[in-house]
Amino acid sequence: LQRNAQDAVISLQMFLQQAHPGLRAFIDIDVDMKGDLTGTLREGVRTSRNFVFFITDGILESQWCLQELRWAVEMDKNIVLVRET
């Protein structure tokens, strides 16, 4: 399931970038997990205009995903929910 969800996120990114040339996207699955994860993820949310939260089974069990969502709310980002089907 996790691999399929990551593939879906990448496919969504590619679709949006094709539909909107020049679109930049921060995707947390591309992050180096060994570095300053908190700072990197927070900066990714901060510099984003919109925050897409891809809802999968078990996503709410991830402390990092929930933290990114909290930051998006705190930073008053446009939040788009996408549900895996």
MOPAC internal coordinates of N, CA, C and O (Angstrom, degrees):
PM7 1SCF
backbone

  N    0.0000 0     0.00 0     0.00 0    0    0    0
  C    1.4668 1     0.00 0     0.00 0    1    0    0
  C    1.5251 1   110.44 1     0.00 0    2    1    0
  O    1.2310 1   119.82 1   135.16 1    3    2    1
  N    1.3142 1   117.95 1   -44.84 1    3    2    1
  C    1.4629 1   120.30 1  -177.86 1    5    3    2
  C    1.5206 1   111.13 1   -59.08 1    6    5    3
  O    1.2310 1   120.23 1   135.37 1    7    6    5
  N    1.3234 1   117.16 1   -44.63 1    7    6    5
  C    1.4608 1   120.39 1  -179.89 1    9    7    6
  C    1.5265 1   110.41 1   -62.57 1   10    9    7
  O    1.2310 1   119.99 1   137.63 1   11   10    9
  N    1.3173 1   117.63 1   -42.37 1   11   10    9
  C    1.4615 1   121.13 1   179.17 1   13   11   10
  C    1.5241 1   111.28 1   -63.42 1   14   13   11
  O    1.2310 1   120.40 1   141.37 1   15   14   13
  N    1.3245 1   116.83 1   -38.63 1   15   14   13
  C    1.4647 1   120.51 1   178.80 1   17   15   14
  C    1.5225 1   110.08 1   -65.40 1   18   17   15
  O    1.2310 1   120.15 1   137.76 1   19   18   17
  N    1.3268 1   117.32 1   -42.24 1   19   18   17
  C    1.4591 1   120.52 1   178.94 1   21   19   18
  C    1.5251 1   110.40 1   -64.04 1   22   21   19
  O    1.2310 1   120.61 1   139.06 1   23   22   21
  N    1.3211 1   116.45 1   -40.94 1   23   22   21
  C    1.4666 1   120.17 1   177.15 1   25   23   22
  C    1.5205 1   110.85 1   -61.85 1   26   25   23
  O    1.2310 1   120.51 1   140.10 1   27   26   25
  N    1.3352 1   116.64 1   -39.90 1   27   26   25
  C    1.4658 1   120.70 1   179.69 1   29   27   26
  C    1.5283 1   110.82 1   -65.11 1   30   29   27
  O    1.2310 1   120.29 1   139.71 1   31   30   29
  N    1.3231 1   117.05 1   -40.29 1   31   30   29
  C    1.4645 1   121.26 1   178.61 1   33   31   30
  C    1.5306 1   110.20 1   -63.85 1   34   33   31
  O    1.2310 1   120.61 1   136.08 1   35   34   33
  N    1.3144 1   116.43 1   -43.92 1   35   34   33
  C    1.4688 1   120.55 1   178.98 1   37   35   34
  C    1.5271 1   110.32 1   -64.43 1   38   37   35
  O    1.2310 1   120.21 1   139.53 1   39   38   37
  N    1.3279 1   117.21 1   -40.47 1   39   38   37
  C    1.4688 1   120.91 1   177.91 1   41   39   38
  C    1.5228 1   110.89 1   -63.66 1   42   41   39
  O    1.2310 1   120.55 1   138.71 1   43   42   41
  N    1.3243 1   116.56 1   -41.29 1   43   42   41
  C    1.4651 1   120.77 1   177.92 1   45   43   42
  C    1.5267 1   110.13 1   -62.95 1   46   45   43
  O    1.2310 1   120.32 1   136.93 1   47   46   45
  N    1.3242 1   116.99 1   -43.07 1   47   46   45
  C    1.4605 1   120.73 1   177.82 1   49   47   46
  C    1.5329 1   110.75 1   -59.75 1   50   49   47
  O    1.2310 1   120.34 1   133.41 1   51   50   49
  N    1.3131 1   116.96 1   -46.59 1   51   50   49
  C    1.4614 1   120.89 1  -179.19 1   53   51   50
  C    1.5265 1   110.99 1   -62.54 1   54   53   51
  O    1.2310 1   120.34 1   138.14 1   55   54   53
  N    1.3352 1   116.96 1   -41.86 1   55   54   53
  C    1.4675 1   121.33 1   178.53 1   57   55   54
  C    1.5290 1   110.35 1   -61.16 1   58   57   55
  O    1.2310 1   120.51 1   131.90 1   59   58   57
  N    1.3285 1   116.64 1   -48.10 1   59   58   57
  C    1.4611 1   120.73 1  -178.09 1   61   59   58
  C    1.5256 1   111.51 1   -64.97 1   62   61   59
  O    1.2310 1   120.23 1   141.15 1   63   62   61
  N    1.3279 1   117.17 1   -38.85 1   63   62   61
  C    1.4592 1   119.85 1   179.39 1   65   63   62
  C    1.5205 1   111.59 1   -69.26 1   66   65   63
  O    1.2310 1   120.32 1   148.24 1   67   66   65
  N    1.3163 1   117.00 1   -31.76 1   67   66   65
  C    1.4647 1   119.81 1   176.30 1   69   67   66
  C    1.5255 1   110.46 1   -72.06 1   70   69   67
  O    1.2310 1   120.75 1   140.50 1   71   70   69
  N    1.3246 1   116.17 1   -39.50 1   71   70   69
  C    1.4633 1   120.95 1  -179.54 1   73   71   70
  C    1.5283 1   111.65 1   -73.19 1   74   73   71
  O    1.2310 1   120.71 1   152.13 1   75   74   73
  N    1.3195 1   116.24 1   -27.87 1   75   74   73
  C    1.4702 1   121.91 1  -177.20 1   77   75   74
  C    1.5223 1   109.24 1  -131.82 1   78   77   75
  O    1.2310 1   120.15 1   -99.65 1   79   78   77
  N    1.3304 1   117.31 1    80.35 1   79   78   77
  C    1.4680 1   120.25 1  -179.23 1   81   79   78
  C    1.5294 1   110.91 1   -53.78 1   82   81   79
  O    1.2310 1   121.21 1   -41.14 1   83   82   81
  N    1.3049 1   115.29 1   138.86 1   83   82   81
  C    1.4583 1   120.57 1  -178.83 1   85   83   82
  C    1.5190 1   113.39 1    92.13 1   86   85   83
  O    1.2310 1   120.43 1   171.31 1   87   86   85
  N    1.3230 1   116.78 1    -8.69 1   87   86   85
  C    1.4626 1   120.69 1   179.09 1   89   87   86
  C    1.5228 1   109.54 1   -63.08 1   90   89   87
  O    1.2310 1   121.04 1   -48.76 1   91   90   89
  N    1.3073 1   115.62 1   131.24 1   91   90   89
  C    1.4598 1   121.00 1   174.67 1   93   91   90
  C    1.5104 1   108.13 1  -107.22 1   94   93   91
  O    1.2310 1   120.68 1   -37.54 1   95   94   93
  N    1.3105 1   116.31 1   142.46 1   95   94   93
  C    1.4610 1   119.95 1  -178.78 1   97   95   94
  C    1.5215 1   110.21 1  -136.68 1   98   97   95
  O    1.2310 1   121.30 1   -43.59 1   99   98   97
  N    1.3045 1   115.11 1   136.41 1   99   98   97
  C    1.4591 1   121.89 1   172.57 1  101   99   98
  C    1.5153 1   106.68 1  -100.70 1  102  101   99
  O    1.2310 1   120.78 1   -57.45 1  103  102  101
  N    1.3225 1   116.12 1   122.55 1  103  102  101
  C    1.4626 1   120.61 1   178.31 1  105  103  102
  C    1.5196 1   107.59 1  -121.13 1  106  105  103
  O    1.2310 1   121.27 1   -56.78 1  107  106  105
  N    1.3177 1   115.18 1   123.22 1  107  106  105
  C    1.4636 1   118.74 1  -173.47 1  109  107  106
  C    1.5276 1   113.77 1   -66.25 1  110  109  107
  O    1.2310 1   119.49 1   162.25 1  111  110  109
  N    1.3290 1   118.58 1   -17.75 1  111  110  109
  C    1.4654 1   118.58 1   178.42 1  113  111  110
  C    1.5276 1   111.68 1   -72.39 1  114  113  111
  O    1.2310 1   120.13 1   168.27 1  115  114  113
  N    1.3286 1   117.35 1   -11.73 1  115  114  113
  C    1.4600 1   121.56 1   177.72 1  117  115  114
  C    1.5324 1   112.54 1   -90.09 1  118  117  115
  O    1.2310 1   120.22 1   179.94 1  119  118  117
  N    1.3236 1   117.18 1    -0.06 1  119  118  117
  C    1.4604 1   122.42 1  -173.33 1  121  119  118
  C    1.5305 1   110.79 1   -80.49 1  122  121  119
  O    1.2310 1   121.12 1   -39.03 1  123  122  121
  N    1.3332 1   115.46 1   140.97 1  123  122  121
  C    1.4638 1   121.57 1   173.17 1  125  123  122
  C    1.5254 1   107.76 1   -72.22 1  126  125  123
  O    1.2310 1   120.67 1   -67.86 1  127  126  125
  N    1.3131 1   116.32 1   112.14 1  127  126  125
  C    1.4635 1   121.40 1  -175.16 1  129  127  126
  C    1.5317 1   112.71 1   -72.71 1  130  129  127
  O    1.2310 1   119.84 1   174.10 1  131  130  129
  N    1.3192 1   117.91 1    -5.90 1  131  130  129
  C    1.4641 1   120.80 1  -177.42 1  133  131  130
  C    1.5211 1   112.43 1   -95.76 1  134  133  131
  O    1.2310 1   119.99 1   166.37 1  135  134  133
  N    1.3068 1   117.63 1   -13.63 1  135  134  133
  C    1.4576 1   121.01 1  -176.96 1  137  135  134
  C    1.5157 1   111.66 1   -87.55 1  138  137  135
  O    1.2310 1   121.01 1    27.28 1  139  138  137
  N    1.3348 1   115.68 1  -152.72 1  139  138  137
  C    1.4649 1   122.49 1   178.09 1  141  139  138
  C    1.5224 1   108.15 1   -79.15 1  142  141  139
  O    1.2310 1   120.93 1   -98.52 1  143  142  141
  N    1.3149 1   115.83 1    81.48 1  143  142  141
  C    1.4588 1   120.99 1  -173.56 1  145  143  142
  C    1.5233 1   112.03 1   -61.30 1  146  145  143
  O    1.2310 1   120.20 1   134.06 1  147  146  145
  N    1.3055 1   117.23 1   -45.94 1  147  146  145
  C    1.4691 1   120.22 1  -179.78 1  149  147  146
  C    1.5207 1   110.70 1   -58.54 1  150  149  147
  O    1.2310 1   120.40 1   129.58 1  151  150  149
  N    1.3151 1   116.84 1   -50.42 1  151  150  149
  C    1.4645 1   120.53 1  -178.84 1  153  151  150
  C    1.5121 1   112.69 1   -63.57 1  154  153  151
  O    1.2310 1   120.60 1   138.87 1  155  154  153
  N    1.3357 1   116.46 1   -41.13 1  155  154  153
  C    1.4590 1   120.71 1  -179.07 1  157  155  154
  C    1.5190 1   111.43 1   -65.56 1  158  157  155
  O    1.2310 1   120.42 1   134.19 1  159  158  157
  N    1.3196 1   116.80 1   -45.81 1  159  158  157
  C    1.4648 1   119.95 1  -179.46 1  161  159  158
  C    1.5249 1   111.03 1   -67.22 1  162  161  159
  O    1.2310 1   120.47 1   137.27 1  163  162  161
  N    1.3175 1   116.71 1   -42.73 1  163  162  161
  C    1.4724 1   119.99 1   179.32 1  165  163  162
  C    1.5285 1   110.44 1   -62.07 1  166  165  163
  O    1.2310 1   120.28 1   137.76 1  167  166  165
  N    1.3151 1   117.08 1   -42.24 1  167  166  165
  C    1.4647 1   121.06 1   179.26 1  169  167  166
  C    1.5287 1   110.15 1   -65.34 1  170  169  167
  O    1.2310 1   120.24 1   141.59 1  171  170  169
  N    1.3239 1   117.15 1   -38.41 1  171  170  169
  C    1.4630 1   120.66 1   177.15 1  173  171  170
  C    1.5177 1   111.74 1   -60.27 1  174  173  171
  O    1.2310 1   120.61 1   137.25 1  175  174  173
  N    1.3195 1   116.43 1   -42.75 1  175  174  173
  C    1.4669 1   120.67 1   177.24 1  177  175  174
  C    1.5272 1   109.89 1   -68.16 1  178  177  175
  O    1.2310 1   120.53 1   135.29 1  179  178  177
  N    1.3252 1   116.60 1   -44.71 1  179  178  177
  C    1.4786 1   121.04 1  -176.75 1  181  179  178
  C    1.5215 1   112.35 1   -59.50 1  182  181  179
  O    1.2310 1   120.42 1   139.99 1  183  182  181
  N    1.3202 1   116.81 1   -40.01 1  183  182  181
  C    1.4615 1   120.26 1  -175.29 1  185  183  182
  C    1.5250 1   113.18 1   -88.05 1  186  185  183
  O    1.2310 1   120.66 1  -175.97 1  187  186  185
  N    1.3177 1   116.34 1     4.03 1  187  186  185
  C    1.4692 1   120.42 1   179.25 1  189  187  186
  C    1.5256 1   110.65 1   -94.91 1  190  189  187
  O    1.2310 1   121.10 1   -37.82 1  191  190  189
  N    1.3059 1   115.50 1   142.18 1  191  190  189
  C    1.4589 1   120.45 1   175.25 1  193  191  190
  C    1.5297 1   109.55 1   -79.33 1  194  193  191
  O    1.2310 1   121.22 1   138.94 1  195  194  193
  N    1.3222 1   115.28 1   -41.06 1  195  194  193
  C    1.4564 1   122.07 1  -179.46 1  197  195  194
  C    1.5213 1   109.15 1  -123.34 1  198  197  195
  O    1.2310 1   121.22 1   -27.82 1  199  198  197
  N    1.3112 1   115.28 1   152.18 1  199  198  197
  C    1.4602 1   121.57 1   179.15 1  201  199  198
  C    1.5182 1   107.68 1  -122.06 1  202  201  199
  O    1.2310 1   120.79 1   -65.09 1  203  202  201
  N    1.3222 1   116.09 1   114.91 1  203  202  201
  C    1.4613 1   121.06 1   178.69 1  205  203  202
  C    1.5203 1   107.50 1   -98.68 1  206  205  203
  O    1.2310 1   120.86 1   -59.62 1  207  206  205
  N    1.3086 1   115.96 1   120.38 1  207  206  205
  C    1.4663 1   122.50 1   179.60 1  209  207  206
  C    1.5151 1   107.26 1  -106.84 1  210  209  207
  O    1.2310 1   121.24 1   -72.36 1  211  210  209
  N    1.3206 1   115.23 1   107.64 1  211  210  209
  C    1.4641 1   121.98 1  -176.18 1  213  211  210
  C    1.5188 1   107.83 1   -88.18 1  214  213  211
  O    1.2310 1   120.82 1   -71.97 1  215  214  213
  N    1.3213 1   116.03 1   108.03 1  215  214  213
  C    1.4587 1   121.30 1  -173.82 1  217  215  214
  C    1.5222 1   110.39 1   -86.06 1  218  217  215
  O    1.2310 1   121.36 1   -59.89 1  219  218  217
  N    1.3197 1   115.01 1   120.11 1  219  218  217
  C    1.4594 1   122.12 1   176.36 1  221  219  218
  C    1.5235 1   108.30 1  -126.26 1  222  221  219
  O    1.2310 1   120.63 1   -12.14 1  223  222  221
  N    1.3084 1   116.39 1   167.86 1  223  222  221
  C    1.4579 1   119.76 1   174.48 1  225  223  222
  C    1.5251 1   108.20 1   -60.52 1  226  225  223
  O    1.2310 1   120.26 1   -50.35 1  227  226  225
  N    1.3055 1   117.10 1   129.65 1  227  226  225
  C    1.4569 1   121.74 1   177.36 1  229  227  226
  C    1.5184 1   115.43 1    86.76 1  230  229  227
  O    1.2310 1   119.74 1   176.12 1  231  230  229
  N    1.3263 1   118.09 1    -3.88 1  231  230  229
  C    1.4682 1   120.17 1  -177.03 1  233  231  230
  C    1.5289 1   111.93 1   -60.12 1  234  233  231
  O    1.2310 1   120.59 1   146.48 1  235  234  233
  N    1.3124 1   116.47 1   -33.52 1  235  234  233
  C    1.4616 1   119.76 1  -177.43 1  237  235  234
  C    1.5229 1   112.12 1   -76.54 1  238  237  235
  O    1.2310 1   120.23 1   176.65 1  239  238  237
  N    1.3230 1   117.16 1    -3.35 1  239  238  237
  C    1.4577 1   121.49 1   175.38 1  241  239  238
  C    1.5321 1   111.30 1   -90.30 1  242  241  239
  O    1.2310 1   120.45 1   172.12 1  243  242  241
  N    1.3174 1   116.75 1    -7.88 1  243  242  241
  C    1.4658 1   121.31 1  -178.80 1  245  243  242
  C    1.5244 1   109.90 1   -89.67 1  246  245  243
  O    1.2310 1   120.81 1   -63.51 1  247  246  245
  N    1.3288 1   116.06 1   116.49 1  247  246  245
  C    1.4698 1   119.70 1   179.25 1  249  247  246
  C    1.5185 1   111.23 1   -61.33 1  250  249  247
  O    1.2310 1   119.91 1   144.19 1  251  250  249
  N    1.3335 1   117.78 1   -35.81 1  251  250  249
  C    1.4594 1   120.66 1  -178.23 1  253  251  250
  C    1.5214 1   111.87 1   -70.08 1  254  253  251
  O    1.2310 1   120.37 1   137.69 1  255  254  253
  N    1.3191 1   116.90 1   -42.31 1  255  254  253
  C    1.4726 1   119.55 1   178.76 1  257  255  254
  C    1.5182 1   110.84 1   -63.24 1  258  257  255
  O    1.2310 1   120.55 1   137.07 1  259  258  257
  N    1.3184 1   116.55 1   -42.93 1  259  258  257
  C    1.4673 1   119.72 1   178.22 1  261  259  258
  C    1.5263 1   111.10 1   -64.61 1  262  261  259
  O    1.2310 1   120.34 1   142.06 1  263  262  261
  N    1.3300 1   116.95 1   -37.94 1  263  262  261
  C    1.4697 1   120.02 1   178.58 1  265  263  262
  C    1.5213 1   110.65 1   -64.84 1  266  265  263
  O    1.2310 1   120.34 1   137.43 1  267  266  265
  N    1.3251 1   116.96 1   -42.57 1  267  266  265
  C    1.4693 1   119.83 1   177.95 1  269  267  266
  C    1.5273 1   110.11 1   -61.05 1  270  269  267
  O    1.2310 1   120.16 1   138.83 1  271  270  269
  N    1.3165 1   117.31 1   -41.17 1  271  270  269
  C    1.4629 1   121.12 1   178.16 1  273  271  270
  C    1.5305 1   110.53 1   -63.78 1  274  273  271
  O    1.2310 1   120.07 1   137.63 1  275  274  273
  N    1.3235 1   117.47 1   -42.37 1  275  274  273
  C    1.4773 1   120.90 1   177.08 1  277  275  274
  C    1.5266 1   110.74 1   -59.04 1  278  277  275
  O    1.2310 1   120.78 1   133.88 1  279  278  277
  N    1.3331 1   116.11 1   -46.12 1  279  278  277
  C    1.4661 1   119.49 1   178.96 1  281  279  278
  C    1.5210 1   111.02 1   -60.47 1  282  281  279
  O    1.2310 1   120.52 1   138.23 1  283  282  281
  N    1.3255 1   116.60 1   -41.77 1  283  282  281
  C    1.4641 1   120.19 1   179.90 1  285  283  282
  C    1.5304 1   110.38 1   -60.40 1  286  285  283
  O    1.2310 1   120.62 1   138.63 1  287  286  285
  N    1.3212 1   116.42 1   -41.37 1  287  286  285
  C    1.4744 1   120.52 1   178.04 1  289  287  286
  C    1.5275 1   109.50 1   -66.12 1  290  289  287
  O    1.2310 1   120.28 1   131.45 1  291  290  289
  N    1.3415 1   117.08 1   -48.55 1  291  290  289
  C    1.4678 1   121.50 1  -178.95 1  293  291  290
  C    1.5302 1   111.69 1   -59.82 1  294  293  291
  O    1.2310 1   120.65 1   144.52 1  295  294  293
  N    1.3314 1   116.36 1   -35.48 1  295  294  293
  C    1.4638 1   121.26 1  -177.12 1  297  295  294
  C    1.5215 1   112.46 1   -90.21 1  298  297  295
  O    1.2310 1   120.94 1  -173.66 1  299  298  297
  N    1.3318 1   115.81 1     6.34 1  299  298  297
  C    1.4585 1   122.58 1   176.48 1  301  299  298
  C    1.5350 1   112.60 1    57.14 1  302  301  299
  O    1.2310 1   120.84 1  -136.46 1  303  302  301
  N    1.3332 1   116.00 1    43.54 1  303  302  301
  C    1.4631 1   121.38 1   178.17 1  305  303  302
  C    1.5256 1   110.27 1   -80.29 1  306  305  303
  O    1.2310 1   120.64 1   -26.78 1  307  306  305
  N    1.3191 1   116.37 1   153.22 1  307  306  305
  C    1.4622 1   120.43 1   169.90 1  309  307  306
  C    1.5223 1   106.07 1   -69.96 1  310  309  307
  O    1.2310 1   120.13 1   -58.57 1  311  310  309
  N    1.3191 1   117.35 1   121.43 1  311  310  309
  C    1.4569 1   120.86 1  -176.86 1  313  311  310
  C    1.5242 1   109.05 1  -107.80 1  314  313  311
  O    1.2310 1   121.58 1   -54.49 1  315  314  313
  N    1.3237 1   114.58 1   125.51 1  315  314  313
  C    1.4586 1   121.88 1   179.32 1  317  315  314
  C    1.5283 1   106.80 1  -114.18 1  318  317  315
  O    1.2310 1   120.73 1   -57.53 1  319  318  317
  N    1.3245 1   116.21 1   122.47 1  319  318  317
  C    1.4559 1   120.77 1   177.99 1  321  319  318
  C    1.5266 1   109.40 1   -96.40 1  322  321  319
  O    1.2310 1   121.39 1   -49.51 1  323  322  321
  N    1.3256 1   114.94 1   130.49 1  323  322  321
  C    1.4662 1   121.08 1   177.14 1  325  323  322
  C    1.5169 1   106.46 1  -124.39 1  326  325  323
  O    1.2310 1   120.30 1   -52.25 1  327  326  325
  N    1.3214 1   117.03 1   127.75 1  327  326  325
  C    1.4689 1   121.42 1  -177.19 1  329  327  326
  C    1.5104 1   110.50 1  -105.67 1  330  329  327
  O    1.2310 1   120.95 1   -51.53 1  331  330  329
  N    1.3119 1   115.79 1   128.47 1  331  330  329
  C    1.4512 1   121.60 1   174.98 1  333  331  330
  C    1.5277 1   108.24 1   -69.50 1  334  333  331
  O    1.2310 1   120.64 1   -47.49 1  335  334  333
  N    1.3318 1   116.38 1   132.51 1  335  334  333
  C    1.4796 1   119.53 1   178.50 1  337  335  334
  C    1.5024 1   110.82 1  -119.39 1  338  337  335
  O    1.2310 1   120.10 1   180.00 1  339  338  337

